[in-house]
Amino acid sequence: MKTCKRIILFAILCGLMLWTAAACAASHQYGKVNANSVRFRKEAEKTDYWAMLDKNWPVEILDTKTVSGVKYYRVAAGIPNHTDRTYYGYIQQKYVTKTSSKPATPTTSSSSSSSKTSTKTASGNIQTTTDKVNLRKSASTDSESKGQVKKGANLTYSAIVTVGDVKWYKVKYNGNTCYIMAKYCKTVSAKEAAKETYKDASIPSDPSSTALTTKAKVILRASASAEGKQLAVLTNKNTLCTLTGTTKKADGYVWYKVKADGKTGYVRGDLLRVLSTAEAKTYKDTKSSKGTLYSPEMTEWSGIKSIFYKGCVATVTDVKTGISFKVKRWSGGLHADVEPYTAKDTKAMCKIYGVSNAQQISDQNLYQRRAILVTIGTHSYAASMYGVPHNYPEGDTIDDNNFKGQFCIHFVNSKVHASKKVDKDHQKAIQYAYNNAEALLKKQGYTFK
């Protein structure tokens, strides 16, 4: 009798195990990458990645995540050269197509220790046949990307490298020796390569040395390249840029060297509109006014975070003095930690506090909350400023602004770092800005929309 009971119990347990295994198998979701050179990130919000995956690479979908409005899949997958290992990370959802079963892993195109490598000295012209093609430091998809080029980009190669059965072209790009996979290119004649056109700015028949940005969040770069170091983000559309006369061609664009927001760098030509001589004169003649602000808004810190994003440049206007200056958001989770954008902006900030340098704000313990407006794009938000410099050197990312560290800007229901509580004095200053900014600043010469 006991033996029968044991047999029955064993059968039940086996059945449960089989059912559980089947349920788990059924719950698995699979997909495949639907584009080339897709970043398999270690974290959804970070740029670090395990590998760049090409089209049809298989993944197992584990979960979903949304960061700053971008949707990601958390996936498990192998990577080229290490298909026998499992890596966990994130891929943007738009680059993954779900499949009914696990796709087969394609033959890796990466180099490996056992791959035979041969190099043939040759020269010629190639043109990319797909968009966002990686130029790599060595002939391997595991190698560091030195930049990407658009579809139709023309390059001159000096050698052909074959790794296993994969062909690469050796090219020069922005002064660097790089390798581009042959399957993303076609050979063209020198005559065809010379036909490459570059997107340029809108230029009138009588151009001036003044231009305006044609959209918001235009990046000012240290060099004429999409890979150039970011010097600033020109937050607002129609930001004034002064042309220096220097232009360069790269990445399919004409790049203009400009002075904007107190910095000198390069802007893509298609993001600029060069003013005519007459337009520039009219524009400069109207710059004597204090400027335009927008009706103050009371917006919760939770809603401001994504608008006043890290790296964003905004304009601060002190409600009582009418003095304006630019700031760049550095960090801050409970409120905004910011820095004056340039030395000129620090000088304006010191004028608000009635001191000659930023250190005196700290030395004189000028901790009182100041009612301000923070203007980002076409919105002005009621806010409060705690201008004492602190968190040096960690919070000091702008070397030449004559301000050591950062200062704080609070919005509705933001909190201080120390107590992690809403500060009532900041909230009073925010309310004051909301109630009085328009009336007081109109007297100072500002106009409101």
Buried (B, 14 or more C-beta within 10 A) or exposed (E): EEEEEEEEEEEEEEEEEEEEEEEEEEEEBBBBBEBBBBBBBBEBEEEEBBBBBBBBBBBBBEEEBEEEEEEBBBBEBBBBBBBEEEBEBBBBBEBBBEBEEBBEBBEBBBBEEEBEEEEEEEEBBBBBEBBBBBBBEBBBBBBEBBBBBBEBBBBEBEBBBBBBEBBBBBBEBBEEBBBBBBBBBEEBEEEEBEEEEBEBBBBBEEBBBBBBBBEBBBBBBEBBBBBBEEBBBBBBBEBBBBBEEEBBEBBBBBBBBBBBBBBBBBBBBBBBBBBBBEBBEEBEEEEEEBEEBBEBBBBEBEEBBEBBEEBBBBBBBBBBBBBBBBBBBBBBEBBBBBBBBBEBBBBBBBBBBEBEEBBBBBEEEBEEBBBBBBBBBEBBBBBBBBBBBBBEEEBBBBEEBBBBBBBBBBBBBBBBEEEEEBBEEBBEBBBBBBBBBBEBBBEBEBEBE
